[in-house]
Amino acid sequence: MRLARLIIVGALCLEAAFAAPKNFVTLSGEAYFSVVVTRREATGVGFTHRDGVAFVDFSNMSEATRKEFGGYDEAAYIAAVDEKLRRAEAAKEKARADAEIAAAAERQRHEAEAVARLAAQAAAPAVASLPTKSSSGISERDYSARDYSAPRTPPPASSGRCAATTKKGMQCKRSAKPGSSYCWQHGG
């Protein structure tokens, strides 16, 4: 059985190797010269030709050319085309589903960021009202002279300067990022 298979495969290889090159023109007008078929599929044939490698669909061949290349079965061709269409539709559906999942994840991320911002804003007045002493050399008198009863409101974003307060209690000297009241370091 194994020997018979080897003989058949060898005969097919020899036939392909010594097959006379063919020339043909497709229905769309493309000309191929010195054609040697390398594979047959339900939808068409793949081959080498004088200028390279190509695959031509049976629908782009005349009836005589289809018969010459052999392997054309109309039912198999229709089934293969239907399968290609089904796969293309499934790929579109998967891409649409993936896009929906990505959009939902992006919405969740934005919502989580908004919740975090609101939580930080709610905690900011409580933290800002606590007097802190830094190791930067500010005297006790400087701390006692400050009024910590009301939190500071940041200047409007149009002022151009960062609204953050440094360890020394001074306003940051950096420029605020466009559309924000803070610089790159203080959360702009």
TIVO-2410 file (N, C-alpha, C; in nm, 3 decimals):
# residues 188
REC num residu      c1      c2      c3 atome chaine
REC   1      M   0.083  -0.120   0.000     N      A
REC   1      M   0.000   0.000   0.000    CA      A
REC   1      M   0.087   0.126   0.000     C      A
REC   2      R   0.189   0.126   0.086     N      A
REC   2      R   0.279   0.240   0.095    CA      A
REC   2      R   0.357   0.259  -0.035     C      A
REC   3      L   0.402   0.149  -0.092     N      A
REC   3      L   0.477   0.155  -0.218    CA      A
REC   3      L   0.388   0.208  -0.330     C      A
REC   4      A   0.262   0.167  -0.331     N      A
REC   4      A   0.170   0.213  -0.435    CA      A
REC   4      A   0.149   0.364  -0.425     C      A
REC   5      R   0.138   0.414  -0.304     N      A
REC   5      R   0.123   0.559  -0.284    CA      A
REC   5      R   0.245   0.633  -0.335     C      A
REC   6      L   0.363   0.584  -0.301     N      A
REC   6      L   0.486   0.648  -0.345    CA      A
REC   6      L   0.496   0.651  -0.498     C      A
REC   7      I   0.454   0.545  -0.561     N      A
REC   7      I   0.459   0.539  -0.707    CA      A
REC   7      I   0.363   0.641  -0.767     C      A
REC   8      I   0.242   0.650  -0.712     N      A
REC   8      I   0.143   0.746  -0.763    CA      A
REC   8      I   0.191   0.888  -0.742     C      A
REC   9      V   0.243   0.919  -0.623     N      A
REC   9      V   0.293   1.054  -0.595    CA      A
REC   9      V   0.410   1.087  -0.687     C      A
REC  10      G   0.499   0.992  -0.706     N      A
REC  10      G   0.614   1.013  -0.795    CA      A
REC  10      G   0.568   1.038  -0.938     C      A
REC  11      A   0.468   0.964  -0.984     N      A
REC  11      A   0.417   0.982  -1.120    CA      A
REC  11      A   0.355   1.121  -1.136     C      A
REC  12      L   0.280   1.164  -1.035     N      A
REC  12      L   0.220   1.297  -1.041    CA      A
REC  12      L   0.326   1.405  -1.043     C      A
REC  13      C   0.432   1.388  -0.964     N      A
REC  13      C   0.541   1.486  -0.963    CA      A
REC  13      C   0.610   1.491  -1.098     C      A
REC  14      L   0.635   1.375  -1.157     N      A
REC  14      L   0.699   1.373  -1.288    CA      A
REC  14      L   0.610   1.437  -1.394     C      A
REC  15      E   0.481   1.411  -1.385     N      A
REC  15      E   0.388   1.470  -1.481    CA      A
REC  15      E   0.390   1.622  -1.470     C      A
REC  16      A   0.391   1.672  -1.347     N      A
REC  16      A   0.393   1.818  -1.326    CA      A
REC  16      A   0.526   1.876  -1.372     C      A
REC  17      A   0.635   1.802  -1.349     N      A
REC  17      A   0.767   1.853  -1.384    CA      A
REC  17      A   0.785   1.859  -1.536     C      A
REC  18      F   0.728   1.761  -1.607     N      A
REC  18      F   0.747   1.757  -1.751    CA      A
REC  18      F   0.626   1.808  -1.829     C      A
REC  19      A   0.528   1.862  -1.758     N      A
REC  19      A   0.410   1.915  -1.827    CA      A
REC  19      A   0.453   2.033  -1.913     C      A
REC  20      A   0.398   2.037  -2.031     N      A
REC  20      A   0.432   2.146  -2.121    CA      A
REC  20      A   0.371   2.275  -2.068     C      A
REC  21      P   0.451   2.381  -2.063     N      A
REC  21      P   0.398   2.508  -2.016    CA      A
REC  21      P   0.283   2.555  -2.105     C      A
REC  22      K   0.184   2.617  -2.045     N      A
REC  22      K   0.066   2.662  -2.118    CA      A
REC  22      K   0.061   2.814  -2.116     C      A
REC  23      N  -0.006   2.870  -2.211     N      A
REC  23      N  -0.031   3.013  -2.216    CA      A
REC  23      N  -0.182   3.031  -2.213     C      A
REC  24      F  -0.232   3.132  -2.145     N      A
REC  24      F  -0.375   3.161  -2.150    CA      A
REC  24      F  -0.402   3.305  -2.110     C      A
REC  25      V  -0.521   3.351  -2.144     N      A
REC  25      V  -0.567   3.487  -2.113    CA      A
REC  25      V  -0.695   3.474  -2.033     C      A
REC  26      T  -0.704   3.549  -1.923     N      A
REC  26      T  -0.823   3.546  -1.839    CA      A
REC  26      T  -0.936   3.625  -1.903     C      A
REC  27      L  -1.055   3.611  -1.850     N      A
REC  27      L  -1.170   3.686  -1.901    CA      A
REC  27      L  -1.153   3.836  -1.879     C      A
REC  28      S  -1.075   3.874  -1.776     N      A
REC  28      S  -1.052   4.017  -1.750    CA      A
REC  28      S  -0.938   4.072  -1.835     C      A
REC  29      G  -0.875   3.986  -1.919     N      A
REC  29      G  -0.774   4.034  -2.013    CA      A
REC  29      G  -0.630   4.018  -1.969     C      A
REC  30      E  -0.604   3.957  -1.854     N      A
REC  30      E  -0.466   3.937  -1.809    CA      A
REC  30      E  -0.407   3.816  -1.882     C      A
REC  31      A  -0.287   3.832  -1.937     N      A
REC  31      A  -0.223   3.724  -2.012    CA      A
REC  31      A  -0.112   3.662  -1.927     C      A
REC  32      Y  -0.105   3.529  -1.928     N      A
REC  32      Y  -0.002   3.454  -1.856    CA      A
REC  32      Y   0.067   3.362  -1.956     C      A
REC  33      F   0.201   3.361  -1.950     N      A
REC  33      F   0.280   3.280  -2.043    CA      A
REC  33      F   0.365   3.181  -1.965     C      A
REC  34      S   0.391   3.067  -2.025     N      A
REC  34      S   0.471   2.959  -1.964    CA      A
REC  34      S   0.414   2.919  -1.829     C      A
REC  35      V   0.286   2.891  -1.826     N      A
REC  35      V   0.214   2.858  -1.702    CA      A
REC  35      V   0.237   2.713  -1.666     C      A
REC  36      V   0.274   2.688  -1.539     N      A
REC  36      V   0.285   2.553  -1.484    CA      A
REC  36      V   0.204   2.553  -1.355     C      A
REC  37      V   0.098   2.471  -1.352     N      A
REC  37      V   0.008   2.466  -1.236    CA      A
REC  37      V   0.082   2.405  -1.118     C      A
REC  38      T   0.071   2.473  -1.003     N      A
REC  38      T   0.135   2.424  -0.881    CA      A
REC  38      T   0.034   2.375  -0.778     C      A
REC  39      R  -0.091   2.423  -0.787     N      A
REC  39      R  -0.195   2.375  -0.695    CA      A
REC  39      R  -0.332   2.399  -0.757     C      A
REC  40      R  -0.424   2.313  -0.718     N      A
REC  40      R  -0.562   2.325  -0.762    CA      A
REC  40      R  -0.649   2.334  -0.638     C      A
REC  41      E  -0.740   2.430  -0.640     N      A
REC  41      E  -0.836   2.444  -0.531    CA      A
REC  41      E  -0.975   2.445  -0.589     C      A
REC  42      A  -1.074   2.444  -0.503     N      A
REC  42      A  -1.212   2.443  -0.551    CA      A
REC  42      A  -1.248   2.573  -0.621     C      A
REC  43      T  -1.178   2.683  -0.585     N      A
REC  43      T  -1.212   2.813  -0.643    CA      A
REC  43      T  -1.123   2.853  -0.761     C      A
REC  44      G  -1.012   2.786  -0.781     N      A
REC  44      G  -0.924   2.824  -0.891    CA      A
REC  44      G  -0.794   2.746  -0.889     C      A
REC  45      V  -0.696   2.796  -0.966     N      A
REC  45      V  -0.566   2.730  -0.973    CA      A
REC  45      V  -0.455   2.829  -0.942     C      A
REC  46      G  -0.352   2.778  -0.874     N      A
REC  46      G  -0.231   2.855  -0.849    CA      A
REC  46      G  -0.124   2.804  -0.944     C      A
REC  47      F  -0.041   2.894  -0.991     N      A
REC  47      F   0.059   2.851  -1.090    CA      A
REC  47      F   0.177   2.947  -1.091     C      A
REC  48      T   0.286   2.897  -1.150     N      A
REC  48      T   0.401   2.984  -1.179    CA      A
REC  48      T   0.390   3.020  -1.327     C      A
REC  49      H   0.441   3.136  -1.360     N      A
REC  49      H   0.441   3.179  -1.500    CA      A
REC  49      H   0.568   3.258  -1.526     C      A
REC  50      R   0.584   3.302  -1.646     N      A
REC  50      R   0.707   3.368  -1.688    CA      A
REC  50      R   0.743   3.485  -1.596     C      A
REC  51      D   0.644   3.558  -1.546     N      A
REC  51      D   0.671   3.678  -1.467    CA      A
REC  51      D   0.656   3.658  -1.316     C      A
REC  52      G   0.627   3.537  -1.271     N      A
REC  52      G   0.616   3.515  -1.126    CA      A
REC  52      G   0.517   3.407  -1.091     C      A
REC  53      V   0.437   3.433  -0.987     N      A
REC  53      V   0.342   3.337  -0.932    CA      A
REC  53      V   0.205   3.404  -0.930     C      A
REC  54      A   0.098   3.326  -0.954     N      A
REC  54      A  -0.036   3.384  -0.954    CA      A
REC  54      A  -0.138   3.279  -0.914     C      A
REC  55      F  -0.256   3.329  -0.881     N      A
REC  55      F  -0.372   3.244  -0.854    CA      A
REC  55      F  -0.488   3.307  -0.931     C      A
REC  56      V  -0.556   3.227  -1.011     N      A
REC  56      V  -0.669   3.278  -1.090    CA      A
REC  56      V  -0.793   3.199  -1.052     C      A
REC  57      D  -0.899   3.273  -1.023     N      A
REC  57      D  -1.027   3.213  -0.988    CA      A
REC  57      D  -1.091   3.154  -1.113     C      A
REC  58      F  -1.163   3.042  -1.095     N      A
REC  58      F  -1.229   2.979  -1.209    CA      A
REC  58      F  -1.329   3.072  -1.276     C      A
REC  59      S  -1.388   3.164  -1.198     N      A
REC  59      S  -1.486   3.255  -1.256    CA      A
REC  59      S  -1.422   3.352  -1.355     C      A
REC  60      N  -1.289   3.362  -1.352     N      A
REC  60      N  -1.217   3.451  -1.442    CA      A
REC  60      N  -1.153   3.374  -1.558     C      A
REC  61      M  -1.198   3.249  -1.580     N      A
REC  61      M  -1.144   3.166  -1.688    CA      A
REC  61      M  -1.256   3.125  -1.783     C      A
REC  62      S  -1.220   3.107  -1.907     N      A
REC  62      S  -1.318   3.055  -2.003    CA      A
REC  62      S  -1.343   2.907  -1.973     C      A
REC  63      E  -1.451   2.855  -2.026     N      A
REC  63      E  -1.486   2.714  -2.004    CA      A
REC  63      E  -1.374   2.623  -2.055     C      A
REC  64      A  -1.315   2.656  -2.170     N      A
REC  64      A  -1.208   2.573  -2.227    CA      A
REC  64      A  -1.085   2.575  -2.136     C      A
REC  65      T  -1.054   2.690  -2.080     N      A
REC  65      T  -0.938   2.699  -1.992    CA      A
REC  65      T  -0.962   2.620  -1.864     C      A
REC  66      R  -1.084   2.626  -1.811     N      A
REC  66      R  -1.117   2.548  -1.691    CA      A
REC  66      R  -1.095   2.400  -1.717     C      A
REC  67      K  -1.141   2.352  -1.830     N      A
REC  67      K  -1.125   2.210  -1.862    CA      A
REC  67      K  -0.978   2.176  -1.882     C      A
REC  68      E  -0.904   2.267  -1.943     N      A
REC  68      E  -0.761   2.243  -1.969    CA      A
REC  68      E  -0.685   2.228  -1.838     C      A
REC  69      F  -0.717   2.311  -1.739     N      A
REC  69      F  -0.647   2.302  -1.610    CA      A
REC  69      F  -0.705   2.193  -1.522     C      A
REC  70      G  -0.825   2.149  -1.552     N      A
REC  70      G  -0.886   2.040  -1.477    CA      A
REC  70      G  -0.919   2.080  -1.334     C      A
REC  71      G  -0.988   1.992  -1.264     N      A
REC  71      G  -1.017   2.013  -1.124    CA      A
REC  71      G  -1.136   2.103  -1.097     C      A
REC  72      Y  -1.206   2.150  -1.203     N      A
REC  72      Y  -1.319   2.239  -1.180    CA      A
REC  72      Y  -1.444   2.158  -1.154     C      A
REC  73      D  -1.506   2.185  -1.041     N      A
REC  73      D  -1.632   2.122  -1.004    CA      A
REC  73      D  -1.723   2.234  -0.956     C      A
REC  74      E  -1.832   2.257  -1.030     N      A
REC  74      E  -1.916   2.374  -1.002    CA      A
REC  74      E  -1.973   2.370  -0.861     C      A
REC  75      A  -2.017   2.255  -0.813     N      A
REC  75      A  -2.073   2.245  -0.677    CA      A
REC  75      A  -1.966   2.277  -0.573     C      A
REC  76      A  -1.845   2.225  -0.593     N      A
REC  76      A  -1.737   2.253  -0.499    CA      A
REC  76      A  -1.698   2.400  -0.504     C      A
REC  77      Y  -1.702   2.459  -0.624     N      A
REC  77      Y  -1.671   2.601  -0.640    CA      A
REC  77      Y  -1.771   2.686  -0.563     C      A
REC  78      I  -1.899   2.658  -0.579     N      A
REC  78      I  -2.004   2.735  -0.510    CA      A
REC  78      I  -1.991   2.719  -0.359     C      A
REC  79      A  -1.964   2.596  -0.313     N      A
REC  79      A  -1.947   2.573  -0.169    CA      A
REC  79      A  -1.827   2.651  -0.116     C      A
REC  80      A  -1.716   2.654  -0.192     N      A
REC  80      A  -1.596   2.726  -0.147    CA      A
REC  80      A  -1.621   2.876  -0.142     C      A
REC  81      V  -1.692   2.929  -0.242     N      A
REC  81      V  -1.723   3.073  -0.242    CA      A
REC  81      V  -1.814   3.106  -0.125     C      A
REC  82      D  -1.914   3.021  -0.100     N      A
REC  82      D  -2.003   3.044   0.015    CA      A
REC  82      D  -1.925   3.041   0.147     C      A
REC  83      E  -1.830   2.951   0.157     N      A
REC  83      E  -1.746   2.942   0.279    CA      A
REC  83      E  -1.662   3.069   0.296     C      A
REC  84      K  -1.606   3.120   0.187     N      A
REC  84      K  -1.529   3.244   0.194    CA      A
REC  84      K  -1.616   3.360   0.241     C      A
REC  85      L  -1.737   3.368   0.187     N      A
REC  85      L  -1.829   3.474   0.228    CA      A
REC  85      L  -1.868   3.461   0.375     C      A
REC  86      R  -1.892   3.337   0.420     N      A
REC  86      R  -1.927   3.313   0.559    CA      A
REC  86      R  -1.813   3.355   0.652     C      A
REC  87      R  -1.690   3.320   0.612     N      A
REC  87      R  -1.573   3.358   0.694    CA      A
REC  87      R  -1.554   3.509   0.697     C      A
REC  88      A  -1.576   3.575   0.585     N      A
REC  88      A  -1.563   3.721   0.580    CA      A
REC  88      A  -1.667   3.786   0.670     C      A
REC  89      E  -1.788   3.735   0.667     N      A
REC  89      E  -1.896   3.789   0.752    CA      A
REC  89      E  -1.864   3.763   0.900     C      A
REC  90      A  -1.811   3.645   0.931     N      A
REC  90      A  -1.774   3.615   1.070    CA      A
REC  90      A  -1.660   3.706   1.117     C      A
REC  91      A  -1.565   3.736   1.029     N      A
REC  91      A  -1.455   3.826   1.065    CA      A
REC  91      A  -1.508   3.967   1.091     C      A
REC  92      K  -1.604   4.013   1.008     N      A
REC  92      K  -1.664   4.145   1.031    CA      A
REC  92      K  -1.735   4.149   1.166     C      A
REC  93      E  -1.810   4.045   1.196     N      A
REC  93      E  -1.885   4.038   1.322    CA      A
REC  93      E  -1.790   4.037   1.441     C      A
REC  94      K  -1.679   3.964   1.429     N      A
REC  94      K  -1.581   3.959   1.538    CA      A
REC  94      K  -1.517   4.096   1.557     C      A
REC  95      A  -1.485   4.164   1.448     N      A
REC  95      A  -1.426   4.297   1.458    CA      A
REC  95      A  -1.523   4.395   1.523     C      A
REC  96      R  -1.653   4.385   1.488     N      A
REC  96      R  -1.752   4.472   1.549    CA      A
REC  96      R  -1.765   4.444   1.699     C      A
REC  97      A  -1.767   4.316   1.735     N      A
REC  97      A  -1.777   4.279   1.877    CA      A
REC  97      A  -1.653   4.326   1.954     C      A
REC  98      D  -1.536   4.310   1.894     N      A
REC  98      D  -1.413   4.357   1.959    CA      A
REC  98      D  -1.415   4.508   1.979     C      A
REC  99      A  -1.468   4.581   1.881     N      A
REC  99      A  -1.477   4.726   1.893    CA      A
REC  99      A  -1.573   4.765   2.005     C      A
REC 100      E  -1.684   4.694   2.017     N      A
REC 100      E  -1.779   4.722   2.126    CA      A
REC 100      E  -1.716   4.695   2.262     C      A
REC 101      I  -1.641   4.586   2.273     N      A
REC 101      I  -1.575   4.554   2.400    CA      A
REC 101      I  -1.473   4.660   2.435     C      A
REC 102      A  -1.396   4.704   2.336     N      A
REC 102      A  -1.296   4.808   2.361    CA      A
REC 102      A  -1.363   4.939   2.403     C      A
REC 103      A  -1.475   4.973   2.339     N      A
REC 103      A  -1.546   5.096   2.375    CA      A
REC 103      A  -1.601   5.087   2.517     C      A
REC 104      A  -1.654   4.971   2.555     N      A
REC 104      A  -1.706   4.954   2.691    CA      A
REC 104      A  -1.594   4.965   2.794     C      A
REC 105      A  -1.479   4.907   2.763     N      A
REC 105      A  -1.364   4.916   2.854    CA      A
REC 105      A  -1.317   5.060   2.868     C      A
REC 106      E  -1.319   5.134   2.758     N      A
REC 106      E  -1.279   5.275   2.761    CA      A
REC 106      E  -1.378   5.356   2.845     C      A
REC 107      R  -1.508   5.327   2.831     N      A
REC 107      R  -1.608   5.398   2.913    CA      A
REC 107      R  -1.586   5.368   3.061     C      A
REC 108      Q  -1.559   5.241   3.095     N      A
REC 108      Q  -1.536   5.205   3.235    CA      A
REC 108      Q  -1.412   5.275   3.289     C      A
REC 109      R  -1.308   5.286   3.207     N      A
REC 109      R  -1.187   5.353   3.251    CA      A
REC 109      R  -1.214   5.500   3.278     C      A
REC 110      H  -1.289   5.565   3.189     N      A
REC 110      H  -1.322   5.706   3.209    CA      A
REC 110      H  -1.408   5.725   3.334     C      A
REC 111      E  -1.503   5.635   3.357     N      A
REC 111      E  -1.588   5.645   3.477    CA      A
REC 111      E  -1.504   5.627   3.603     C      A
REC 112      A  -1.410   5.532   3.601     N      A
REC 112      A  -1.324   5.510   3.718    CA      A
REC 112      A  -1.236   5.633   3.744     C      A
REC 113      E  -1.186   5.695   3.637     N      A
REC 113      E  -1.105   5.816   3.654    CA      A
REC 113      E  -1.189   5.929   3.712     C      A
REC 114      A  -1.314   5.942   3.666     N      A
REC 114      A  -1.402   6.047   3.718    CA      A
REC 114      A  -1.432   6.025   3.866     C      A
REC 115      V  -1.457   5.901   3.905     N      A
REC 115      V  -1.482   5.870   4.047    CA      A
REC 115      V  -1.358   5.901   4.130     C      A
REC 116      A  -1.241   5.867   4.079     N      A
REC 116      A  -1.117   5.895   4.152    CA      A
REC 116      A  -1.096   6.045   4.167     C      A
REC 117      R  -1.125   6.121   4.061     N      A
REC 117      R  -1.111   6.268   4.069    CA      A
REC 117      R  -1.206   6.326   4.173     C      A
REC 118      L  -1.331   6.278   4.173     N      A
REC 118      L  -1.428   6.328   4.270    CA      A
REC 118      L  -1.386   6.294   4.413     C      A
REC 119      A  -1.334   6.174   4.433     N      A
REC 119      A  -1.288   6.134   4.566    CA      A
REC 119      A  -1.169   6.220   4.609     C      A
REC 120      A  -1.080   6.249   4.516     N      A
REC 120      A  -0.964   6.333   4.549    CA      A
REC 120      A  -1.007   6.475   4.580     C      A
REC 121      Q  -1.105   6.527   4.506     N      A
REC 121      Q  -1.154   6.662   4.533    CA      A
REC 121      Q  -1.225   6.669   4.667     C      A
REC 122      A  -1.296   6.564   4.703     N      A
REC 122      A  -1.365   6.564   4.832    CA      A
REC 122      A  -1.266   6.557   4.948     C      A
REC 123      A  -1.155   6.488   4.928     N      A
REC 123      A  -1.055   6.474   5.034    CA      A
REC 123      A  -0.961   6.594   5.040     C      A
REC 124      A  -0.948   6.668   4.933     N      A
REC 124      A  -0.853   6.780   4.927    CA      A
REC 124      A  -0.881   6.889   5.029     C      A
REC 125      P  -1.004   6.937   5.050     N      A
REC 125      P  -1.025   7.042   5.151    CA      A
REC 125      P  -0.988   6.997   5.292     C      A
REC 126      A  -1.014   6.873   5.327     N      A
REC 126      A  -0.981   6.826   5.460    CA      A
REC 126      A  -0.830   6.823   5.481     C      A
REC 127      V  -0.756   6.780   5.381     N      A
REC 127      V  -0.611   6.774   5.391    CA      A
REC 127      V  -0.551   6.914   5.388     C      A
REC 128      A  -0.605   7.001   5.304     N      A
REC 128      A  -0.550   7.136   5.291    CA      A
REC 128      A  -0.569   7.218   5.417     C      A
REC 129      S  -0.671   7.189   5.497     N      A
REC 129      S  -0.696   7.269   5.617    CA      A
REC 129      S  -0.607   7.230   5.733     C      A
REC 130      L  -0.533   7.121   5.723     N      A
REC 130      L  -0.444   7.079   5.831    CA      A
REC 130      L  -0.310   7.152   5.818     C      A
REC 131      P  -0.262   7.217   5.928     N      A
REC 131      P  -0.130   7.279   5.921    CA      A
REC 131      P  -0.021   7.173   5.927     C      A
REC 132      T   0.074   7.184   5.840     N      A
REC 132      T   0.186   7.090   5.839    CA      A
REC 132      T   0.315   7.168   5.853     C      A
REC 133      K   0.411   7.104   5.913     N      A
REC 133      K   0.541   7.166   5.929    CA      A
REC 133      K   0.640   7.091   5.842     C      A
REC 134      S   0.710   7.163   5.760     N      A
REC 134      S   0.804   7.098   5.670    CA      A
REC 134      S   0.945   7.111   5.724     C      A
REC 135      S   1.035   7.038   5.666     N      A
REC 135      S   1.175   7.043   5.707    CA      A
REC 135      S   1.252   7.142   5.623     C      A
REC 136      S   1.182   7.237   5.561     N      A
REC 136      S   1.249   7.330   5.471    CA      A
REC 136      S   1.300   7.456   5.542     C      A
REC 137      G   1.286   7.463   5.673     N      A
REC 137      G   1.342   7.577   5.746    CA      A
REC 137      G   1.244   7.688   5.773     C      A
REC 138      I   1.114   7.667   5.755     N      A
REC 138      I   1.017   7.771   5.785    CA      A
REC 138      I   0.997   7.774   5.936     C      A
REC 139      S   1.001   7.891   5.991     N      A
REC 139      S   0.991   7.903   6.137    CA      A
REC 139      S   0.849   7.879   6.185     C      A
REC 140      E   0.836   7.853   6.314     N      A
REC 140      E   0.708   7.830   6.376    CA      A
REC 140      E   0.618   7.953   6.362     C      A
REC 141      R   0.680   8.071   6.366     N      A
REC 141      R   0.606   8.195   6.356    CA      A
REC 141      R   0.538   8.205   6.219     C      A
REC 142      D   0.605   8.158   6.112     N      A
REC 142      D   0.545   8.161   5.979    CA      A
REC 142      D   0.419   8.075   5.974     C      A
REC 143      Y   0.424   7.962   6.046     N      A
REC 143      Y   0.308   7.873   6.046    CA      A
REC 143      Y   0.193   7.933   6.126     C      A
REC 144      S   0.226   7.995   6.237     N      A
REC 144      S   0.119   8.049   6.322    CA      A
REC 144      S   0.053   8.170   6.257     C      A
REC 145      A   0.123   8.239   6.169     N      A
REC 145      A   0.066   8.357   6.105    CA      A
REC 145      A  -0.031   8.320   5.993     C      A
REC 146      R  -0.029   8.200   5.946     N      A
REC 146      R  -0.115   8.160   5.835    CA      A
REC 146      R  -0.256   8.127   5.883     C      A
REC 147      D  -0.350   8.150   5.795     N      A
REC 147      D  -0.489   8.117   5.825    CA      A
REC 147      D  -0.524   7.989   5.751     C      A
REC 148      Y  -0.546   7.881   5.827     N      A
REC 148      Y  -0.577   7.752   5.768    CA      A
REC 148      Y  -0.726   7.719   5.781     C      A
REC 149      S  -0.806   7.815   5.817     N      A
REC 149      S  -0.947   7.787   5.841    CA      A
REC 149      S  -1.023   7.756   5.712     C      A
REC 150      A  -0.988   7.819   5.602     N      A
REC 150      A  -1.059   7.795   5.475    CA      A
REC 150      A  -0.960   7.746   5.370     C      A
REC 151      P  -0.999   7.648   5.295     N      A
REC 151      P  -0.909   7.600   5.189    CA      A
REC 151      P  -0.894   7.706   5.081     C      A
REC 152      R  -0.779   7.707   5.021     N      A
REC 152      R  -0.753   7.803   4.913    CA      A
REC 152      R  -0.820   7.757   4.787     C      A
REC 153      T  -0.872   7.850   4.714     N      A
REC 153      T  -0.931   7.814   4.584    CA      A
REC 153      T  -0.825   7.841   4.478     C      A
REC 154      P  -0.808   7.748   4.387     N      A
REC 154      P  -0.707   7.768   4.283    CA      A
REC 154      P  -0.749   7.881   4.191     C      A
REC 155      P  -0.651   7.953   4.139     N      A
REC 155      P  -0.684   8.059   4.045    CA      A
REC 155      P  -0.738   7.997   3.917     C      A
REC 156      P  -0.809   8.072   3.837     N      A
REC 156      P  -0.864   8.015   3.713    CA      A
REC 156      P  -0.752   7.966   3.620     C      A
REC 157      A  -0.788   7.872   3.534     N      A
REC 157      A  -0.690   7.811   3.444    CA      A
REC 157      A  -0.629   7.914   3.349     C      A
REC 158      S  -0.697   8.023   3.328     N      A
REC 158      S  -0.647   8.122   3.233    CA      A
REC 158      S  -0.531   8.204   3.288     C      A
REC 159      S  -0.502   8.193   3.422     N      A
REC 159      S  -0.393   8.273   3.478    CA      A
REC 159      S  -0.258   8.228   3.425     C      A
REC 160      G  -0.247   8.104   3.381     N      A
REC 160      G  -0.122   8.056   3.325    CA      A
REC 160      G  -0.028   7.996   3.427     C      A
REC 161      R  -0.051   8.020   3.555     N      A
REC 161      R   0.037   7.970   3.659    CA      A
REC 161      R  -0.027   7.853   3.732     C      A
REC 162      C   0.054   7.758   3.775     N      A
REC 162      C   0.007   7.640   3.847    CA      A
REC 162      C  -0.061   7.684   3.977     C      A
REC 163      A  -0.173   7.619   4.013     N      A
REC 163      A  -0.250   7.655   4.131    CA      A
REC 163      A  -0.206   7.579   4.255     C      A
REC 164      A  -0.106   7.492   4.244     N      A
REC 164      A  -0.062   7.412   4.359    CA      A
REC 164      A   0.017   7.497   4.458     C      A
REC 165      T   0.019   7.450   4.584     N      A
REC 165      T   0.095   7.516   4.690    CA      A
REC 165      T   0.216   7.431   4.722     C      A
REC 166      T   0.333   7.493   4.731     N      A
REC 166      T   0.457   7.421   4.760    CA      A
REC 166      T   0.468   7.389   4.908     C      A
REC 167      K   0.573   7.317   4.948     N      A
REC 167      K   0.595   7.283   5.088    CA      A
REC 167      K   0.614   7.408   5.173     C      A
REC 168      K   0.666   7.512   5.112     N      A
REC 168      K   0.687   7.637   5.185    CA      A
REC 168      K   0.560   7.719   5.197     C      A
REC 169      G   0.451   7.671   5.136     N      A
REC 169      G   0.325   7.742   5.144    CA      A
REC 169      G   0.308   7.846   5.035     C      A
REC 170      M   0.397   7.851   4.941     N      A
REC 170      M   0.391   7.948   4.832    CA      A
REC 170      M   0.325   7.882   4.710     C      A
REC 171      Q   0.273   7.966   4.620     N      A
REC 171      Q   0.215   7.913   4.497    CA      A
REC 171      Q   0.328   7.866   4.406     C      A
REC 172      C   0.305   7.752   4.340     N      A
REC 172      C   0.404   7.697   4.246    CA      A
REC 172      C   0.430   7.800   4.136     C      A
REC 173      K   0.556   7.808   4.090     N      A
REC 173      K   0.593   7.908   3.990    CA      A
REC 173      K   0.588   7.855   3.847     C      A
REC 174      R   0.557   7.727   3.831     N      A
REC 174      R   0.552   7.670   3.696    CA      A
REC 174      R   0.425   7.713   3.623     C      A
REC 175      S   0.429   7.701   3.492     N      A
REC 175      S   0.311   7.732   3.410    CA      A
REC 175      S   0.215   7.615   3.414     C      A
REC 176      A   0.087   7.644   3.418     N      A
REC 176      A  -0.016   7.540   3.416    CA      A
REC 176      A  -0.026   7.485   3.274     C      A
REC 177      K  -0.059   7.356   3.266     N      A
REC 177      K  -0.079   7.294   3.135    CA      A
REC 177      K  -0.206   7.349   3.073     C      A
REC 178      P  -0.214   7.355   2.941     N      A
REC 178      P  -0.334   7.407   2.875    CA      A
REC 178      P  -0.459   7.330   2.919     C      A
REC 179      G  -0.564   7.403   2.956     N      A
REC 179      G  -0.690   7.341   2.997    CA      A
REC 179      G  -0.689   7.291   3.140     C      A
REC 180      S  -0.584   7.318   3.217     N      A
REC 180      S  -0.574   7.271   3.354    CA      A
REC 180      S  -0.527   7.386   3.443     C      A
REC 181      S  -0.547   7.369   3.572     N      A
REC 181      S  -0.500   7.470   3.667    CA      A
REC 181      S  -0.365   7.431   3.726     C      A
REC 182      Y  -0.310   7.316   3.685     N      A
REC 182      Y  -0.188   7.265   3.747    CA      A
REC 182      Y  -0.081   7.236   3.642     C      A
REC 183      C   0.044   7.235   3.687     N      A
REC 183      C   0.158   7.205   3.600    CA      A
REC 183      C   0.173   7.053   3.586     C      A
REC 184      W   0.276   7.011   3.513     N      A
REC 184      W   0.299   6.869   3.489    CA      A
REC 184      W   0.326   6.793   3.619     C      A
REC 185      Q   0.389   6.856   3.716     N      A
REC 185      Q   0.428   6.787   3.838    CA      A
REC 185      Q   0.311   6.774   3.936     C      A
REC 186      H   0.222   6.871   3.938     N      A
REC 186      H   0.114   6.871   4.035    CA      A
REC 186      H  -0.018   6.817   3.980     C      A
REC 187      G  -0.011   6.743   3.872     N      A
REC 187      G  -0.129   6.674   3.823    CA      A
REC 187      G  -0.198   6.741   3.706     C      A
REC 188      G  -0.124   6.814   3.628     N      A
REC 188      G  -0.185   6.885   3.515    CA      A
REC 188      G  -0.208   6.802   3.396     C      A
***
